Amino acid sequence: MYRVGVICLVLVSVGYTIIEPPPPPYKDLIGNARWMVKYANMTMVATQSSFMNGYPFSQNKATADGPYNSTETHGLPYIYESYMATLYEDFQKNSKVTFTYSAAFTHFCRNMNYDNDDPRCGKVMISGEMVEVTDADELEWAKSGIFTRHPATKYWPSYHGFKFYKLKKIENIFALDYFGGASKHLDVEAYLSYKPTWFGNGDALNF
């Protein structure tokens, strides 16, 4: 049985209703990890600080794994960042970062009345290397996700040098979606090759 909790999010600026499908059953841990990356609008990015020697640095960032209404999903974090940002300085010095997602970054946990620290409010932490998106097709994918889900970003000043970045060379995926402790090392290949099962569940993505 799928957990109930389909959420309606009305985007007035574009004039249509987005309905997130519920996440997969908790036993599908990889599926839940991919679901969080697909539907979260924000993420936390942890870096090795370039200005506080020996300290980590973490920042919340807008993210998008493609548009909401696309059944395509890469399972990778994509962000839009300026060379003026502290985060940029950090990953230029050391490209190894960790992205953290929570089901609390969607509407699921609030709808289910799950506290952020409730194990049923899933979390996934993906560690790898930050790289600029340069492939033309992938760049269009990144733009379509960020610019439709975060419309203001499309109008940010070009002289700030914003570019699209993604996580590559994933080293570890740490995930939790139920009681009993987290799985510290999800299979990376299985994660990347996962075929989503949630699309169309309950006509969740009808537009």
JOPE-V520655 format. One record per residue. N is the residue number from 1. PSI is psi in whole degrees, -180 to 180 (999 if undefined). NEAR is the number of other C-alpha atoms within 10 Angstrom. Layout:
# JOPE-V520655
((N,PSI,NEAR) (N,PSI,NEAR))
This chain:
# JOPE-V520655
((1,136,6) (2,145,12) (3,141,13) (4,158,12) (5,39,16) (6,133,18) (7,138,17) (8,130,13) (9,113,12) (10,120,12) (11,97,11) (12,-34,8) (13,-28,7) (14,-8,10) (15,26,8) (16,168,11) (17,132,14) (18,130,17) (19,112,18) (20,130,23) (21,155,24) (22,155,21) (23,165,26) (24,169,21) (25,151,14) (26,-24,18) (27,-18,10) (28,76,11) (29,-42,21) (30,-41,23) (31,-40,21) (32,-39,25) (33,-46,28) (34,-38,23) (35,-43,25) (36,-42,25) (37,-37,32) (38,-44,24) (39,-9,23) (40,139,20) (41,-10,20) (42,163,19) (43,165,23) (44,132,17) (45,121,21) (46,132,21) (47,171,23) (48,119,21) (49,136,19) (50,-10,19) (51,-8,12) (52,91,9) (53,125,8) (54,-5,9) (55,146,10) (56,162,14) (57,136,17) (58,142,16) (59,141,12) (60,139,12) (61,144,17) (62,141,18) (63,164,25) (64,126,31) (65,66,28) (66,173,28) (67,156,21) (68,-42,20) (69,11,15) (70,135,13) (71,-1,13) (72,140,15) (73,133,21) (74,-20,17) (75,13,20) (76,145,20) (77,131,25) (78,134,28) (79,167,26) (80,115,21) (81,152,20) (82,151,18) (83,-13,13) (84,-10,11) (85,146,11) (86,-39,16) (87,-42,21) (88,-46,18) (89,-38,17) (90,-51,20) (91,-11,19) (92,-34,14) (93,-39,12) (94,108,15) (95,-7,18) (96,121,21) (97,166,23) (98,127,23) (99,133,23) (100,129,23) (101,150,25) (102,147,25) (103,-17,25) (104,-16,19) (105,-8,20) (106,-160,20) (107,2,18) (108,-50,24) (109,-40,19) (110,-41,16) (111,-34,13) (112,-1,14) (113,38,10) (114,129,16) (115,155,12) (116,-35,16) (117,-1,11) (118,127,14) (119,-25,16) (120,-15,17) (121,94,21) (122,154,28) (123,147,25) (124,134,25) (125,120,20) (126,121,25) (127,136,21) (128,-151,18) (129,137,17) (130,131,23) (131,155,17) (132,143,16) (133,119,21) (134,-24,12) (135,132,9) (136,-45,9) (137,-43,10) (138,-33,13) (139,-40,16) (140,-37,13) (141,-47,20) (142,-43,24) (143,-45,22) (144,-36,17) (145,-54,23) (146,-46,24) (147,-26,17) (148,-33,16) (149,-20,20) (150,73,15) (151,-32,13) (152,-28,10) (153,-26,16) (154,-23,13) (155,9,8) (156,147,12) (157,131,10) (158,-28,10) (159,-5,7) (160,-3,12) (161,37,11) (162,138,17) (163,165,16) (164,138,18) (165,156,19) (166,169,17) (167,136,23) (168,165,18) (169,55,12) (170,128,18) (171,-32,15) (172,145,16) (173,118,22) (174,124,17) (175,151,24) (176,133,23) (177,9,25) (178,176,17) (179,155,10) (180,3,8) (181,158,10) (182,152,17) (183,119,13) (184,-18,13) (185,79,12) (186,149,18) (187,118,13) (188,-44,16) (189,-41,9) (190,-37,11) (191,-48,17) (192,-29,15) (193,2,10) (194,135,15) (195,112,12) (196,142,15) (197,-6,11) (198,-20,20) (199,131,18) (200,-4,11) (201,116,15) (202,28,11) (203,41,11) (204,-20,18) (205,41,18) (206,132,11) (207,999,9))
